[in-house]
Amino acid sequence: MNENSGDDDHGWFEGVGRGDLDAARNAIESGSAEAPADWPERAVGTGFAEDEDDYYEALHEATVYATREEVRERELSDDKQLIHSIRAMADCERTANELAERVAEWGGSRHGESGSGVEYARELAERAPENRGDEALQSLAERTVGLADEADELRTFIERTAPAVAPNLSALAGPVLAARLISLAGGLEPLAKQPSGTVQVLGAEDALFAHLKGNAPSPKHGIIFTHEYVSGTRREERGSAARALAGKLSIAARVDHYSGERKPELDAELDERIERIRSRGGDAE
């Protein structure tokens, strides 16, 4: 909101033509005023609005438009697309595995053989059906394989996209884990604003809530357990490894969000920290 002393000052819509929603959005998001004023009265006095109700109708239209455009732009942002893809990949993997179990049970009952997983479904999908029962089983197997292949394609997309969205986070965590952390946090910006202790337990919310209720010990790690620096460290040292990893991931997320500059020194610092933790066989804080 610009405030001038001229007669053509009418609040949020100073210099904005009626119906120009993009200009109105810009005025709402970047405008300011040195002091309060009777903006509806000024708008009516300059002929921008017919009366006070008309002014507020224009203001409502502009603010709704600004909000809608902000939501649209956020949904189209790279980290949001990464969130959609990692969640879709997880859905495809979970559904494919569940269907693969059903295919294995069905196939075993029809063919008297033992098989499991997507690979067995792929084998059944490639067989020539002998009757309608085989055709139905084959159809389910094909759909199972299709979902598994879709998950693989999404993984490839994530591995290509994550380093562009969060180069440092992807280098330290790997593209898929980086995408999962961004998804769990709700975006790169929210992740960048979280303390390392929160990053450490992302994905372990159920265990954390149980701990807060006094029903379980505090979780030492969440999804970052899948990182080799945690899962590949001796059990008694995993807490230290998880803290070290979470600390560097937090820094990486902040660098990615606020500057986007690649900092290879973060990789070296993490490698050195984990090596020290593992070699000393204890907490290297």
C-alpha positions as CSV (number, residue, x, y, z in Angstrom):
1,M,0.0,0.0,0.0
2,N,1.6,3.3,-1.0
3,E,0.6,6.5,0.8
4,N,1.1,9.7,-1.1
5,S,-0.4,13.2,-0.4
6,G,-1.8,13.5,-3.9
7,D,-5.5,13.6,-4.7
8,D,-5.2,10.3,-6.7
9,D,-4.2,8.2,-3.7
10,H,-6.7,5.4,-3.0
11,G,-5.0,2.9,-0.8
12,W,-4.0,-0.5,-2.0
13,F,-5.0,0.4,-5.5
14,E,-2.7,3.4,-5.9
15,G,-1.7,3.4,-9.6
16,V,-3.7,0.2,-10.3
17,G,-6.4,0.1,-12.9
18,R,-9.7,-1.5,-11.9
19,G,-9.6,-5.1,-12.9
20,D,-5.8,-5.4,-13.2
21,L,-5.5,-8.2,-10.7
22,D,-1.7,-8.8,-11.3
23,A,-1.0,-5.2,-10.5
24,A,-3.3,-5.3,-7.5
25,R,-1.5,-8.5,-6.3
26,N,1.9,-6.8,-6.6
27,A,0.5,-3.8,-4.6
28,I,-0.8,-6.0,-1.9
29,E,2.4,-8.0,-1.6
30,S,5.0,-5.2,-1.8
31,G,3.1,-2.1,-0.9
32,S,3.4,-0.2,2.4
33,A,2.0,2.8,4.2
34,E,3.7,5.1,6.7
35,A,0.5,5.6,8.6
36,P,-3.1,4.3,8.7
37,A,-5.7,6.1,6.5
38,D,-9.3,5.9,5.5
39,W,-8.5,3.9,2.3
40,P,-12.2,3.3,1.3
41,E,-13.0,7.0,1.5
42,R,-10.0,7.9,-0.6
43,A,-10.9,5.3,-3.2
44,V,-14.4,6.6,-3.5
45,G,-13.2,10.2,-3.6
46,T,-10.9,9.5,-6.5
47,G,-13.6,7.6,-8.4
48,F,-11.9,4.2,-8.1
49,A,-14.8,2.8,-6.3
50,E,-18.5,3.7,-6.3
51,D,-18.9,3.3,-2.5
52,E,-17.3,1.6,0.5
53,D,-18.8,-1.8,-0.4
54,D,-17.5,-1.6,-3.9
55,Y,-14.0,-0.8,-2.5
56,Y,-14.1,-3.9,-0.3
57,E,-15.4,-6.0,-3.1
58,A,-12.4,-5.0,-5.2
59,L,-10.0,-5.6,-2.3
60,H,-11.6,-9.1,-1.7
61,E,-11.2,-10.0,-5.4
62,A,-7.6,-8.9,-5.4
63,T,-6.6,-10.7,-2.2
64,V,-8.3,-13.9,-3.3
65,Y,-6.5,-13.7,-6.6
66,A,-3.1,-13.1,-4.9
67,T,-3.6,-16.1,-2.6
68,R,-4.7,-18.3,-5.4
69,E,-1.6,-17.4,-7.5
70,E,0.7,-17.9,-4.6
71,V,-0.6,-21.4,-4.0
72,R,-0.4,-22.2,-7.7
73,E,3.2,-21.0,-7.9
74,R,4.2,-23.0,-4.8
75,E,2.6,-26.1,-6.3
76,L,4.7,-25.6,-9.4
77,S,7.9,-25.0,-7.6
78,D,10.6,-27.6,-8.0
79,D,10.6,-28.9,-4.4
80,K,6.8,-29.4,-4.6
81,Q,7.2,-31.4,-7.7
82,L,9.8,-33.5,-5.9
83,I,7.4,-34.1,-3.0
84,H,4.7,-35.3,-5.4
85,S,7.1,-37.6,-7.2
86,I,8.6,-39.2,-4.0
87,R,5.1,-39.8,-2.6
88,A,3.9,-41.2,-5.8
89,M,7.0,-43.5,-5.9
90,A,6.3,-44.7,-2.4
91,D,2.6,-45.4,-3.3
92,C,3.6,-47.4,-6.4
93,E,6.2,-49.4,-4.5
94,R,3.8,-50.2,-1.7
95,T,0.9,-51.1,-4.0
96,A,3.1,-53.2,-6.3
97,N,4.5,-55.2,-3.3
98,E,1.0,-55.8,-2.0
99,L,-0.3,-57.0,-5.3
100,A,2.8,-59.1,-5.8
101,E,1.9,-61.0,-2.7
102,R,-1.6,-61.6,-4.0
103,V,-0.2,-62.7,-7.4
104,A,2.2,-65.2,-5.6
105,E,-0.7,-66.7,-3.6
106,W,-2.9,-67.0,-6.7
107,G,-0.1,-68.3,-8.9
108,G,0.9,-70.9,-6.3
109,S,-2.7,-72.1,-6.1
110,R,-3.0,-72.5,-9.9
111,H,0.5,-73.8,-10.8
112,G,1.6,-75.4,-7.6
113,E,4.9,-73.6,-7.5
114,S,6.7,-71.3,-5.1
115,G,7.4,-67.7,-6.2
116,S,7.3,-64.2,-4.6
117,G,7.8,-60.6,-5.3
118,V,7.5,-58.4,-8.4
119,E,10.0,-60.7,-10.3
120,Y,7.6,-63.6,-10.0
121,A,4.7,-61.4,-11.1
122,R,6.9,-60.4,-14.1
123,E,7.5,-64.1,-14.9
124,L,3.8,-64.8,-14.8
125,A,3.0,-61.8,-16.9
126,E,5.2,-63.2,-19.7
127,R,3.6,-66.6,-19.8
128,A,1.1,-67.6,-22.4
129,P,-2.3,-68.1,-20.7
130,E,-4.0,-71.4,-21.1
131,N,-7.5,-70.6,-19.9
132,R,-9.5,-67.7,-18.5
133,G,-8.2,-68.2,-15.0
134,D,-4.7,-67.7,-16.3
135,E,-5.8,-64.7,-18.2
136,A,-7.1,-63.0,-15.1
137,L,-4.0,-63.9,-13.1
138,Q,-1.8,-62.6,-15.9
139,S,-3.8,-59.3,-16.1
140,L,-3.2,-58.8,-12.4
141,A,0.5,-59.7,-12.8
142,E,0.9,-57.2,-15.6
143,R,-0.6,-54.4,-13.6
144,T,1.7,-55.3,-10.7
145,V,4.7,-55.1,-13.0
146,G,3.4,-51.8,-14.5
147,L,3.3,-50.2,-11.0
148,A,6.8,-51.5,-10.2
149,D,8.1,-50.1,-13.5
150,E,6.4,-46.8,-12.8
151,A,8.1,-46.7,-9.4
152,D,11.4,-47.2,-11.1
153,E,10.8,-44.4,-13.6
154,L,9.8,-42.1,-10.7
155,R,13.0,-43.0,-8.9
156,T,15.0,-42.1,-12.0
157,F,13.1,-38.7,-12.2
158,I,13.9,-38.1,-8.5
159,E,17.6,-39.0,-8.9
160,R,17.8,-36.5,-11.7
161,T,15.7,-33.7,-10.1
162,A,16.8,-33.7,-6.5
163,P,20.4,-32.6,-7.1
164,A,19.1,-29.6,-9.0
165,V,16.6,-28.7,-6.3
166,A,18.9,-29.4,-3.3
167,P,22.5,-30.1,-4.5
168,N,24.1,-30.2,-1.0
169,L,21.4,-32.2,0.6
170,S,21.4,-34.7,-2.3
171,A,25.1,-35.1,-2.2
172,L,25.1,-35.9,1.6
173,A,21.9,-37.9,1.8
174,G,21.5,-39.3,-1.7
175,P,18.7,-38.0,-4.0
176,V,16.0,-40.3,-2.8
177,L,16.6,-39.8,0.9
178,A,16.9,-36.0,0.3
179,A,13.5,-36.1,-1.5
180,R,12.0,-38.0,1.4
181,L,13.3,-35.5,4.0
182,I,12.0,-32.6,1.9
183,S,8.6,-34.4,1.6
184,L,8.4,-35.1,5.4
185,A,9.2,-31.5,6.2
186,G,6.7,-30.2,3.7
187,G,9.2,-28.4,1.4
188,L,12.8,-27.3,1.2
189,E,12.2,-24.1,3.1
190,P,10.5,-25.7,6.1
191,L,13.3,-28.3,6.2
192,A,15.9,-25.5,6.2
193,K,14.2,-23.9,9.2
194,Q,14.1,-27.0,11.3
195,P,16.8,-27.7,13.9
196,S,19.0,-30.7,13.4
197,G,17.3,-32.6,16.3
198,T,14.0,-32.5,14.4
199,V,15.7,-33.5,11.1
200,Q,17.2,-36.5,13.0
201,V,13.8,-37.9,13.9
202,L,11.8,-37.1,10.8
203,G,9.8,-40.1,9.9
204,A,9.8,-41.4,13.4
205,E,6.8,-39.4,14.5
206,D,4.9,-42.3,16.0
207,A,7.8,-43.3,18.1
208,L,8.3,-39.7,19.2
209,F,4.7,-39.3,20.2
210,A,4.9,-42.6,22.2
211,H,8.0,-41.2,23.9
212,L,6.2,-37.9,24.8
213,K,3.4,-39.9,26.3
214,G,5.9,-41.8,28.4
215,N,5.3,-45.2,26.6
216,A,8.6,-45.5,24.8
217,P,12.2,-44.3,24.8
218,S,13.2,-41.3,22.7
219,P,13.9,-42.3,19.1
220,K,17.5,-41.9,18.0
221,H,16.7,-41.6,14.3
222,G,13.9,-41.5,11.8
223,I,14.2,-42.0,8.0
224,I,17.9,-41.1,8.1
225,F,18.4,-44.6,9.4
226,T,18.4,-45.7,5.8
227,H,21.7,-43.8,5.2
228,E,24.7,-46.0,5.3
229,Y,26.4,-43.8,7.8
230,V,23.7,-44.7,10.4
231,S,22.6,-48.2,9.4
232,G,26.2,-49.2,8.7
233,T,27.4,-48.0,12.1
234,R,27.6,-50.3,15.2
235,R,24.4,-50.1,17.2
236,E,25.9,-48.5,20.2
237,E,27.3,-45.7,18.0
238,R,24.3,-45.0,15.9
239,G,23.0,-42.2,18.1
240,S,26.2,-40.3,17.6
241,A,26.2,-41.1,13.8
242,A,22.6,-40.0,13.5
243,R,23.3,-36.7,15.3
244,A,26.4,-36.0,13.1
245,L,24.5,-36.8,9.9
246,A,21.4,-34.7,10.9
247,G,23.6,-31.8,11.8
248,K,25.2,-31.7,8.4
249,L,21.9,-32.3,6.6
250,S,20.4,-29.3,8.4
251,I,23.3,-27.1,7.2
252,A,23.0,-28.5,3.7
253,A,19.3,-27.8,3.5
254,R,19.9,-24.2,4.7
255,V,22.6,-23.6,2.1
256,D,20.4,-25.1,-0.6
257,H,17.4,-22.9,0.3
258,Y,19.2,-19.6,0.9
259,S,22.0,-19.7,-1.6
260,G,21.9,-22.9,-3.7
261,E,25.7,-22.9,-3.8
262,R,27.4,-26.3,-3.8
263,K,29.7,-26.7,-0.9
264,P,31.8,-29.9,-1.2
265,E,33.5,-29.2,2.1
266,L,30.3,-30.4,3.8
267,D,30.8,-33.9,2.4
268,A,34.4,-34.0,3.6
269,E,33.4,-32.7,7.1
270,L,30.7,-35.4,7.4
271,D,33.0,-38.2,6.2
272,E,35.6,-37.2,8.7
273,R,33.1,-36.9,11.6
274,I,31.6,-40.4,10.9
275,E,35.1,-41.9,10.5
276,R,36.0,-40.5,13.9
277,I,32.8,-41.8,15.5
278,R,33.4,-45.3,14.1
279,S,37.1,-45.5,14.9
280,R,36.7,-44.4,18.5
281,G,33.8,-46.8,19.1
282,G,31.9,-44.2,21.1
283,D,30.3,-40.8,21.1
284,A,32.5,-38.3,19.3
285,E,30.7,-35.2,20.3
